[in-house]
Amino acid sequence: MSTPRHASDPSAIFRRYLSSVVLHAQAGAKAVDLGATDLYALNILELNGAMTPGELGARTGLTTGPTTRLIDRLEQAGYVRRAADPGDRRKVIVEPIDSPADLDKVLTPARRRIGDIIASYTPQQRELLFDYFARASEAFQQSVDEIAEHDRSAD
């Protein structure tokens, strides 16, 4: 049996933070009858705007069938709509719709708490935090791409 990492261990603190983020996303998704991947896909759409089902599938790591079912669930729940692609009417794009009140109600308490924490820092500290978030996002995305490339080369 391994020894638990001490509360002041930076690696353990960071891992607990990541676990808390994931657990919050899962709990929030469940509270509005969505799966965690559904909520993740919705976040992708809200951050990046409308995209084809293929693009959404690539960003979520899902194949065609699961992506279609994911879009069906989000559309049925009122979070997205399918529309004709203005550049090619033979294609469909998935557009996010304003988040219904139930999702905002579930996510607002954590957003408010995190906002309060961030507001407690000085402007210079906030600048450092947001620099970290931006750079860490890129590092994680590069790692995702490397893992995907490794998986493709292993097939």
C-alpha positions in Angstrom: 0.0 0.0 0.0 1.4 3.4 -1.0 1.9 6.3 1.4 -0.5 9.2 0.8 1.2 12.3 -0.5 1.5 15.2 2.0 -0.9 18.1 1.7 1.9 20.5 0.8 3.4 18.3 -2.0 2.9 20.5 -5.1 2.3 17.5 -7.3 -0.4 16.2 -5.0 -2.0 19.6 -4.7 -2.2 19.9 -8.5 -3.6 16.4 -8.9 -6.2 17.0 -6.2 -7.2 20.2 -8.1 -7.6 18.3 -11.4 -9.6 15.6 -9.7 -11.9 18.2 -8.1 -12.5 19.8 -11.5 -13.3 16.5 -13.1 -15.6 15.5 -10.2 -17.4 18.8 -10.4 -18.0 18.4 -14.1 -19.3 14.9 -13.6 -21.6 16.0 -10.8 -22.8 19.0 -12.8 -23.5 16.9 -15.8 -25.4 14.3 -13.8 -27.5 17.1 -12.1 -28.9 18.1 -15.5 -29.2 14.6 -16.8 -26.2 14.8 -19.1 -23.1 12.6 -19.3 -19.7 14.1 -18.5 -18.7 13.9 -22.2 -21.9 15.7 -23.1 -21.0 18.6 -20.9 -17.4 18.6 -22.2 -18.7 18.7 -25.8 -21.1 21.5 -24.9 -18.1 23.5 -23.4 -16.2 22.9 -26.7 -19.1 24.3 -28.7 -19.6 27.3 -26.4 -15.9 28.2 -26.5 -15.3 27.6 -30.3 -18.7 28.2 -31.8 -20.6 26.1 -34.4 -18.8 23.2 -36.0 -19.5 20.1 -38.0 -20.2 16.8 -36.2 -16.9 15.5 -37.5 -15.0 18.4 -35.9 -16.9 17.9 -32.7 -16.1 14.2 -32.8 -12.4 14.8 -33.4 -12.3 17.3 -30.4 -14.1 14.9 -28.1 -12.2 11.8 -29.3 -15.5 10.1 -30.3 -16.2 8.1 -33.5 -19.1 8.9 -35.8 -21.8 6.8 -34.1 -21.2 8.1 -30.5 -20.8 11.7 -31.8 -24.3 11.4 -33.5 -25.8 10.1 -30.3 -24.1 12.9 -28.2 -25.5 15.6 -30.6 -28.9 13.9 -30.4 -28.8 14.1 -26.5 -27.7 17.7 -26.5 -30.3 18.7 -29.1 -33.1 16.9 -27.2 -32.1 18.6 -24.0 -32.2 22.0 -25.8 -28.5 22.8 -25.6 -27.7 22.7 -29.4 -29.3 22.7 -32.8 -28.4 21.3 -36.1 -28.3 23.7 -39.0 -27.3 23.7 -42.6 -23.7 24.7 -43.1 -23.7 28.1 -44.9 -20.7 27.1 -46.9 -22.1 23.8 -48.1 -25.8 23.1 -47.6 -25.1 19.3 -47.9 -23.3 19.5 -44.6 -24.7 20.1 -41.1 -23.2 22.2 -38.4 -23.9 21.9 -34.7 -24.7 25.3 -33.0 -24.7 25.9 -29.3 -27.9 27.5 -27.9 -27.9 29.7 -24.8 -27.5 27.5 -21.8 -30.8 26.7 -20.2 -31.3 28.0 -16.7 -30.9 24.5 -15.1 -27.3 24.2 -16.3 -26.4 27.7 -15.2 -28.1 27.1 -11.8 -25.8 24.0 -11.3 -22.6 25.6 -12.5 -23.0 29.1 -11.0 -22.0 28.3 -7.4 -18.6 27.0 -8.4 -18.1 29.8 -10.9 -18.9 32.3 -8.2 -16.6 30.7 -5.7 -13.7 30.5 -8.2 -14.4 34.1 -9.2 -14.1 35.1 -5.6 -10.8 33.3 -5.2 -9.4 34.9 -8.3 -10.7 38.3 -7.3 -8.8 38.0 -4.0 -5.4 38.0 -5.9 -3.6 41.2 -6.9 -3.7 42.1 -10.6 -0.2 40.8 -11.0 -1.1 37.5 -9.4 -4.2 37.2 -11.6 -2.0 37.9 -14.7 0.3 35.1 -13.6 -2.7 32.7 -13.0 -4.2 33.4 -16.4 -0.8 33.0 -18.1 -0.5 29.7 -16.4 -4.0 28.6 -17.5 -3.3 29.6 -21.1 0.1 27.8 -21.2 -1.1 24.8 -19.3 -4.1 24.5 -21.7 -1.6 24.4 -24.6 0.6 21.8 -22.8 -2.4 19.5 -22.1 -3.6 19.9 -25.7 -0.1 19.0 -27.1 -0.1 16.0 -24.8 -3.5 14.9 -26.1 -2.3 15.3 -29.6 0.8 13.2 -28.8 -1.3 10.5 -27.2 -3.6 10.4 -30.2 -0.7 10.2 -32.6 0.8 7.4 -30.6 -2.6 5.6 -30.7 -2.8 6.0 -34.5 0.7 4.7 -35.0 0.0 1.7 -32.8 -3.0 0.7 -34.9 
